[in-house]
């Protein structure tokens, strides 16, 4: 660090290069932050074997583990403007809102408590508008943190007021809703919903109706199966990518009557040549992106690449302009077996140098940080508690579940999804990663501010060695003069 500051002071490093070097280092230094706990008002009967989760605040004396949701955390969403409000959904159909600014000092332990809770429908008279079954996906309104969306196994998509924690609209889609997505740049306010039905449903928040179903000509007889992943392009407001049980990743243009413009093919490493558009080539309906269901999709912030993940334990990176498989190899360590939508993301634009983006991937019981284009593992984020945990079932009693990651969200400075946010937040709440787990807990992961870099360590070691030599020389001199050894402490 000192050497970088020295180069910066000499003018050898520009401010942008200096910032990129620093943020790249921080991106590679994430570690668990167990001093932050999320208390949803539930307590497990006692710590599970092998658990080392500490408690803070007024719960520090209690021999319990804290639950954010008693039946497991199934989804997380963080508003992208201030990065202040975190919304969590549980397998018990409850929704909770957390204010990350409750923490007055990010270096001290803190116990977060929800600022609002939405119970399961039927639990209370006032909660008739809540969901009846587990939450599958959460997301914030794209241009205003005053509203967020939730989808559930109860066939509904709901729009909520963030401030009042009250439902503003409800849409029954007639099938289990696995995921939904809202474009981060579009003004059309279409919500793409992936359901148990092979057709992708588009819900218009303006007209409060389902306006369109995206059906591929190759889906005759419903052969595509359920849609598990949806992701809008961050640069083209009408372009949508979806992943289905049949292993296909489909690219849609919602302005066209047919909709489908391309299918990504794992055997195609060349893509479209000669400056043609992605939708200009003849669609080969037998093309498959994965050999198993596709449950994870994301775009890089600049829209240049699409990242997909499937049950075949493969992650593939696609050139968004040509549809070519870039052949990035992520090795045999990938694990992906959950039926629902898998949340992954790439490092925000500007935090790393070009073509050096990082992919943050929930690898069932760990978070893998990998080089997006090389596929190499940069670091593994572990320390998530016991591998098997006891959670409370909806109908009473307890059951043992594998402590699996269900959702991860990014928080930068001044915004959860801001591409320009720094790694560390400039407000009280720490920037970093927040993860939801089937053991009912929400955990925080923060970059570690390192001390001396390697060059500084070498210099420090040289100074220490020289200092020791001087002391030895003085000791030898006085011993020869006095006839006895004198030691300086």
N, C-alpha and C positions, 0 to 999 in steps of 0.2 A: 504493500500500500504506500509506504513512504517513498519507494522508488518511483511509483506512478505520480505521486504528488510532485516529486522533484522534476520528472520529465514534463509534467503539466506546467510547472513554474517556469521552466526554460522555454516553453512554447513548442516543444517537440510533439506534444499531444494536444489535439484540439479538444474543446469541451464535449463534443458529441462522442468522439472516440473514447475519451476518458470515462464518460458516463456508461457507454456500452460495455467497456471492460469491467467496470465495477458491477453493473447489473448482471452480466454474465457470470461473474464469480459468485454473486449472491444466489442466482438461480440454481447453482450447483451445490449449495450449502444448506438446503432445507433439513430440518430436524424436528422431532416431536416437541411440542410445547405443552406438557401436561399441567402446567400451572393454570391453564384456562379450562374451566369445567362448565358444562351446560346442565343446569338443574331444571328439569321439566316438572318437578313436584313428585317424582317417583323414586323409590328406593328399592334396590334389590335386597334380598334377605341377608346377604353377606358377600364379601369379596370372593370371586371365583378363584380357583386354584391357579397360582402363577400370575395373578393380576398384581400390578404395581401402580395402579392409577391413584394418584394422591388426591386428597380433597382439600379445599381451601375455604376461607371465610368461616361462616358459622357452622359449616359441616365438617370442619377438620377433625373434630373429636369423634365423629360418628363412624363406626366400622361398616360403612355401606359404600356401594358404588352408585354413582348418580346416573339416572336415566333421563335423557331428553324426551324419549318416547318409550313407553313401557313395552311395546311389542316390536321395537326395532325402528330405526330411521330408514325410510325408503327413498327419500329425495330431499335435495337442498336447492335453494336458489338465493342469489345475492343480487340486490339492486345495483345497477351499473354506474350510477351517478356519484353518490357519496360513499358507496360501499358500506352503508350503515346498517340497513335492515337485512337480516338473514331470515329466510323462511324455511322451515323444516316440515316435512310430511312424514307420517308414520304408517306402519303396516296396520295399525289399529284405526286408521282413517282420521286421526286427529291432525291438526295443523297448528304450528306455533310460530310466533314472530319474536325475533330476538334483536335487541338493539346493541350492536357491537361497540357503540360509544359509551356504554355503561362503564367500561374500564377506564379509569382516570389515569392509570400509569401502566403502560404496556409491558414494563419490566417486572411488575409485581403480579402475584397470583390474583386471580379474579374468578368469582362464581357468577356466571350469567344466569339470569332468570327471565322467562318469557314476558314480554310486554303485552301480549295478547295470545289467547288460545281459542281455537275453533274445535269444539268437541265433535265426536262422531254423531251423525244423525240418529236420533232416537235416544241418546243418552240423557238429554235434557230437553225440555220443551222449547227452549230458546235455540237449540241447535238443529232444528228441523231442516235447515238449509245446508247443513254439512254433508260430507260424503258418508256413504254407508259402508263402503269397503276400502281396502288399502289404497293409499296415494301412490300413483305410479310416476308422476312427473310434476315439477313446479317450474314456473318461469315468471319473470317480471314483465310488465307492460314495457314495450321497447323504448318509448320516449318519455316516460313519466313513472317514477317509483310509487305513485299513488295507487296503483292497481297491480295485481298479480293474478296469474292463472294457475289452476290445478286440474289434473286429470286423475281418474280413478278406475278401478276395476268395476265400479258400479255403472259404467257406460256413460258417464257424464264428464263434460268439460265445464268448469265454473270460473267465472270472473269475480274477483274479490276487491273490495276497497281496503287498501293497506291501513289507513288511519283508523277506520271503524271496525276492521275485521268482520265485515258483513258482505254477503254475497250480492253482486250487482247484476249477474246474469248467469243462466244455467242452460246448457245445451245437451240434450240426450241424443247420443249418436248411435244407439241401438246395438252396441258391441263394446267389449272391453277396450278401454283406451290405454295403450301402452306408453304413448309419448305424444308430445305436441311441440310445435316450434313457431315462433313469431319472428319475422324478418327484422333484423336490427337497423335496417335503413329504409324500408319501404313505407309508403303512406297508405297502402291499400288495406292494412290491418287484417290480413287474412291469417288465420291460425291453421297450420297444417297438422292434422291429427292422424297418427298411426294407430290403427285399431286391429281387432281380431279379424275384421273383414279385409280382404285383399285390396279393396279400393281405398285410396288416400282421401280423407274428407277434408275439405276446406271450409272453415267457419269464418264468416264475416262479422267482426265485432261491431261494425257500423249498423248493419241491417239486422243483427241478432239472428242470423239464420245460416244453415249450411247451404252454401251457394253452388258447390261444385264437388264432383267426385272424380278423382284422377284414376283412370282405369287403363292399363296397358293392353294393347291388342293381343299380346301373348299370354294374358291372364284368363283365357277362356276356361270356364269351369272352376275358377278360383284356385288355380294351381300355384299361384304365387304365395298363398298363405298370408299370415298376419304381417303387418308392417310394424317393425320394431324400432326404427330409427328415422328421424326426419331432421333436416338441417337446411336452412336458407342460405343462399350465397350472400356474403358480406359486401359484394360490389354490384351485383345485378339483382335488382329487387324482385324480379319475376322468376328467378331460377331457383328450383328446389331440388334437393337430393334426398332420396329415400332408400332405406335398406329393408329387405323383407326376409321371411323365413326360407324362401327358395334360394337364397344366396346371392340375389341380384341387387346391384345398386343402380337405381334408375335416376336419370336427370330429366326434370320436367320444366317446361315453360308454361306457366299457368295462364298466359295470354292466348295460347293456341287451343283450338277446339279439341285436338287429339291429346295435347299436353306432353306426351313423351317425346323427347328429342334424342336420347342416347341411353345405352346400357354399358356400364363399364365391364371390361373383359380382362380377367387376370392373365390371359395369354397374349394380350396386346401390349407390347412394350414400345410401339412406334407411334400409335395414335394417328391423328389426322395430320397430313403433311400438305405443304403447298399453300398455307394460309387459309384453308377452308374453315368454316365454322363447325362447331361441335355437332350441331343439328343437321348438317348437310349430308352426312354419310348415311348409308342404308343401315337400319337397325337390325342386328342379328339377335333374335329373341332367345337364342340358346346361350348367349353370353352370360357368364357368371363371374362376379367379383370374388366370391368365396365359395368354398366347398361345403359350408354350413350356413345357418341363419346369420344374417347381418344385424347386429344389435347396437352398433356404435358408428356414428358419423360426426365429423366436424370439419370445418374449413379453417385454413390459416387466415389470419386477420386481413391479409392483402388479397385474399381470394384466389391465390395462385395454385393452391393445392387442396385436394380433398383427402381426408384420412378416414379409412374404414376399418372396422374390427368385426370379426365373426367367430362363431363357435368352432371353426376349424383351427383356432388358436393362431390366427394370422392377423397381422396389421399390415395394411397396404396403403401406400401413398400414391395418389394419382395427380397427374398434371391436369389441372382444371380446364386449360385452354384446348388441349388435344385429346384428353381422355386416356392418355397412355399410363400404363403401370410403370412407375419409376424403379421398380424392383428393389426398393429398400428392404433389407432383411433384418428383422428384429429377433431372430434366433428362436430357440425352443423354450424360452422361459415364459412365454405368454400363456396366461390362463384366463379363460373366458367361458363361463357356463351359465350365467344368469339369463333367464328368459326375457326379462324386461330390458328396457333401454339402458345402455351403458354410457355414462358421461365421461368424456375425456376432453382435453383441450391442449392447444399449443401455446407456447410462450407468446405474450402480446407483442405486437409489432413495435420495433424500436428497442427492445430490451436485449436483443442479440444481434450480431452481425448478419447480413444477408446470407441465406442458405445455411444458417447455423441454428435454426429454430429448435426448440426442445419440445418433446411431447410428454405430457403428464397423463399416465395411464393407470386406472385402478385395477391392479392385477390380483383381484379377489381378496387377498389378505395383506397386500402391500401396495404402495404407490411407486410405480417405476417412472423415473425421469430418464428419457432416452433422446438421443440425437435423432431428429425427425428424418434426416436424409441418409444417415449412415446406419441407423438402427442400433447403434451401440448403447449400452446402459451407462448412464452418467452416474446415477446413484439410486439406491433403493431406500424408500422411506418405510421403516418398520417400527415396531414398538406399539402395536395397536391393542395390547391387552391379550387375554387368553384366546386360544384358537377356537374354543367352544365355550359358549356363554349361555346362561339361563335367562330367558325373558318371559314376560307374562303374556299369556294368551288372551284373546279378546273375551272369551267366555269364561275366564277365570282359570286359576291354576298356572303352572309354569311349563315351559318346554325348552329343551336344549337346542341351540342352533349354532351353526358354524359362523364365527365372527367374520363376516364378509363385508367388504366395502360395497356400498350401494350408490354413493354419489360424492363427487368432489366439486368444489367451486373455487374460483380464484378471486382474491381481493388485492387490488393495487392501491396506490395512493389516490384518494379522491374518487374512487369508483371501483366496483367489483369487476366490471367487464371492460373498463376503459383500456384501450390499446396503448394509451400514452402513460398509463399509471406506472409509478415506480414499484420496485419490489417491496419496499417497506412503506407502509402508510405514513402520511404526514400528520394524521390525526391521532387521537388517543388510542383507537383500536388498531391492533397490529395488522399490517398487510401480510399476506401469505396464502395458505391453502386451508380450507375447512372441509372436513370429510364426515360423512354419515355412515353408520355401521349397523349391522343387524343386531349387535348387542345392546342397542338403544342409546348409544353415546354419539356425541358430536365431538370431534377432536380437531385441534389446531396444529398447523405445521408452519414454522417460521424460519426464514433464512438466518443463519448465524453470522454475526459480525465478527470476522476473524481478527486476529492480532497481527503479528508480523508475517509478512510474506516470506517466501523462501530466500530471497536475496537479503532481506533484513535479518533473517535468522542467521545466515552465514556471517554477516557483518558482526552481529551480536556475539556469535561464538568466537570469532577472531579476537574481539576485544576481551572476552573472558579469558582466553588462552594467554594473550599478552599480559593481562593483569596478573595471572597466576605466575608467569615466568618472572615478572618483576619482584613479586613477593618472595619467590624462591631465591632469587639473586641476593636480595637484601638479607634474607635469613642466613644464607651461606656466608656472606661477608661478616656479619656480626658473630657467627659461630666461630669463624677463623680468628677473629680479633679477641673475643672473650674466652675462647676455649670451651664454650658450651653452646648448645643450640638454643636459639631464641625464636619463638614462633609468634607471629603477628596474627591476631584474630580479627 
